[in-house]
């Protein structure tokens, strides 16, 4: 099966990718288990700066009459169906796969893929996380991690760790956010006002809820919402901000340590300013990740596959549910042009707003996506946090 086209009739549309040395060795300071101040391992940093990074890729320079000096990798769409096993060999040498020329605009002139942080102690990079441009910081929660302390007993001796990564010109620091006595089993979140709103799955002792976290240390937590019509929420998973000041969030039942749910899985619209809460749809089974289109007229929902709903303005209800992408989706973000990035076990698919597959980024086991600064896409994959340099960014709601 020949999936790659080394040369096409139009040489400008012939593409491939290869590994290259790191452009600049970026030091990072980790003080994860200690205090909030960073500490640097000089010997490790010096060793990494003297060798080629095996985790950074960019366009390769190849001989031949290629006008722009680049050769890319493409898929012969006439021969291959969309869901054929089309992973290149070796996959790590070719991180981008182009299904449509419109993906080239997203990639830009010099896209790269690199591992920003790797921590083999535990899956500290699990959910999509929240990037805040005001502080140039990124907050991300872990997968449930075994914890033998008494405080973790109400969650079957599991805990979720919230990490804060602060970016600087050539390095970054990473710290653990302390949450006090309350055990917040964090999911995803979104920026909101002077802080951010985070979803918490709850425990047997602490209720599932929406939490407002202050951006400034010590990052005080304020519970916003715990129930709907007097019934406790199930396990809020993902939330997104709308320009009208409301927070939309999904509420599936996804934990084994919570009481039996009394509410069906639903998607809600909550206005923190007025405390108005309403269910916008129960036409879901296990809704997890949410994302708005740039116009906020479409709401994308991961419910096994990816579905699209039409948002009725100004009332905030949704209608016209339709299948957008038939994938076993794990995470999702939408860029400023309406392209939908969908993470599955084997890679990240990129779909145009029309529903056409236009490209793929070959990063495995990705469970979370978030746009950072300078057209960067941050992809969480358990023990690794990937940084992907592109030519697109997220649409930001002003709240």
Secondary structure by P-SEA (a helix, b strand, c coil): ccccccccccccccbbbbbbccccbbbbbbccccccbbbbaaaaaaaaaaccccccccbbbbbccccccbbbbbbcccccccccccccccccccccccccaaaaaaaccccccccccccccccccccbbbbbccccbbbbbbcbbbbccccccccccbbbbbbbbbbccccbbbbbbbbccccccccbbbbccccbbbbbbcccccccbbbbbbccccbbbbbccccccccccccccbbbbccccbbbbbbcccccccccccccccccccccccccccccccccccccbbbbcccccbbbbbcccbbbbbbccccccccccccccccccccccccccbbbbbbcccbbbbbcccccccccccccccccccccccbbbbbbcccbbbbbbcccccccccc
